[in-house]
Amino acid sequence: MSSPDRTILCIAPHPDDETLGCGGSLLRHLSEGARVHWFIATTIDPGLGFSPEKARAREQEILDVAAAYGFAGVHRAPFPTTRLDTVPVSDLVGAISRVVREIQPDTLYVPYRNDAHSDHAAVFDAAVACTKAFRYPSVKRVYAYETLSETEFGMRSDDPGFRPNLFVDTTAWLERKIEIMAMFAGEMGEFPFPRSEPCLRAQAMLRGSQAGVRAAEAFMVLKEIR
């Protein structure tokens, strides 16, 4: 799946999207020697109505999760969470573009365009603007991931739904993915809440059953140059 010279960039609207959507695959990339970077598009702070305690807790979660993965880099954008529809598109594109030009990734992981959360749509649109071959020639692969509590709740009548055509065996990394997701203490809940351990396991088993393995993550291939 990876070679030591590969550079992966996972683009997350919010901290936890990367783990929900492709945490097992990122762990697999890392185990195979790839350099994996994490881009976080939004932030929370007291000026946005969050308590100072919540903001500090989130910062610590990001530090802990980055260390748990062993990311080669964590790249932060200053945009307000849940309000990306108020951010000029050029600003969001510029933030992602700077990282892509800096680290020269060959693979991008991006959120699914029609997730229920509007932040995901904004991030997708900005990310795909940074995949043009004549401007970003390093990018050879672009994969859209599914995010529990967002992808399955999308209700656009014109959306054909998340239809994966790539499955990654993450059996060996499922337990670690769940451990890392638990570091986002404020995001996990009790079943039947979607972001819960039983749902993470169920999704991994469902995708695994489609691929003939015990656990898998699923993606839509948006671009692949060989």
N, C-alpha and C positions, 0 to 999 in steps of 0.2 A: 504493500500500500504506500509506503514512504521509503525514501532513500535519505541518507544523511545530509545531502545537499539541498533538500527541499525546505521551503519556507512557507508556512501556513499562516493566514490571517483570518481569525474568526471575528466577525463584526456583530456585536450584540447591542440591541437597542438599550437594554438594561442589564445590570449584573444579575446573573442567573440564567438568562436566555441561552448563553453559550453552553452551560452545563445541561440544561433541559434538552436543548436541540442537538448537540453534538459532543457532549462531554466524553462519552466513550470513545468516539473517533479521535478526538484530540489526544486523549490518553494513549491511544494506539499509535498515533503519529509520533508522539513524544518517545514512546518505548522503542520505536524504530529509528530514532535518531534525528527526526526532523526538528527544525526550529519553529516553534508555535508562538504567535503573537495574539494578544487580546485587545480589541478595540471596543471601548465602552462609549456609546453615543450620548448618554445622558448622565445627569448628576442630581443629587438632592442636597438642599441646604436650607437653613432656617428661613432665608428670604423667600423660599417657595412654599412656606407653610409647614415645613417639617420641623420637629423639635431638634434642638442641638444634640440631644441624646441619640435620636434616630440617625442623624447625619454622621455622628461619630461612630456609631455601630456599623453603619454601611461602609464607612472607610476601612474599618478593621476587617470586615468581611471580605472586602476586595483584596486587602493585603494577604489575608489568610488563604483565600482561594487561589490567588496567583502563586503563592508559595507552594500550595498543595499540588498544583499542576506542574510547576517548574517552568512557567512561561519564559520565553526569551525576552519578552517585553510586554508592558501594559501601557496602552495608549488611551488617554482620557480626553473626551470632548466636554465643553462646559455647558452644554445645552440643557434646558429644564426638562425633567422627566414628565411625561404625559402631555407635553406641550410642544412637541416637535412640529406640529402643524402651524405654529406661530414663528418658527425659525426660517429665515430665508433659505431656499433650497441651495443657493450658491454657497452659503456658509457651511452647511452640512456636507456638501460635496467637497468643499475645500478641506475640511477637517479630515475626511477619509482619504482624499487625494494625497495630502501631505504624508500620511503614513504609508500609503502604497508606494509612493515614490521613494520614501526613505528606506523601507525594508525590502522592496522588490519581491513580493510574495508570488509564488507560482499558483497558489490555490487560495480562493476566498470561500468562506462559509458565510451565508447571508440568511436573514429571516425570510420566511415565505411572504410574498407580497400581500396576500389577502387574509392575513391574520386579523383577529378581531380588534387588536390594539392599533390605533392610528400611528403610534410611534414606529411600529414595525414596517408599515407601508412607507413612511418617510425615509427610514434607514435603507430599505430595499432600493428605493428609487435613487437615492444618493450613491449607494454602493455600486449599482450596475453602471452608473455614469463613469465609474472608475475602472471599467473593464475593457474599454475600447483598445483594440490591439495596436492602433497607430499612436496612442498616447501612453498606454500602460502595457508594453510588450511582455513584461514578466508574467502577467496573469494568463495562465493556460487553462485553468479549471475554475468554475464557479458552481457551487452547490448550494441549494436552498434547503434549510433544515426546518423541521416542524417543532413547535413549541407548545408543550402541554399547557392548557388553560387559555391558549390564544388561537392556535391553528384550528382546533376542533370546534371552536365557537364562532368562527367566521360565518357570516350569514348573507354574504353578497349573493343575490340571485343569479348573477352572471358568472359566478366563480365555479369552475368545474371541480374544485376541491384539490387538496394536496394529493398528488398522484405520483408516488415515488417510483423512480426507475433505477435507483442505486441503493443497494443494501450493504452495510458494513458489519461484519461479524465483530461484536463487542463483548462477547461472552466473558473473556478474561478481564474485562475492565468495568463490568457492570457494578460490582460491589464498591469499587473506588468511586465511580460516578455518584452513587447514592451517598457515600460518605461526604463527598465534596458538596453535593447539593444540600446536605444537612447543615453545612456551615452558614447557609443563608437562613438563619433562624426565623427571621420575620416573613419568609416567603413560603415555608413549608407548613402544611396543615394535616389534619386528620382526614382519612378517607371518609366520604367520597370527594373531598376537596381534590381538584385535579393535580395540584402540586403536592403530592403525598407519596410516600414510599411505595404503597401498593400500586399506585397508578404508574410510577416510573417502571416498576417491575412488569406490570401488565403490558405497557407499551413495548418494552424490550422483548417480551415474549411474543407479542403479536407480530412485530417486525421480524423476529427470529423465525417464527413459523413460516413466514412468507419466503424466507431465505434458506430454510432448512438447517438452521443453527439454533442454539439455545437462547441467544440474545443478540439483537441487532439494532442499529439505527438506520433510518431511511432518509433518503434525500432525492430531490429533483435535480437532475443534471441540467444546468442552464447553459453551460459552455464547457467544451473540452477540446483542446488542441493537442494533437499527437504528432 
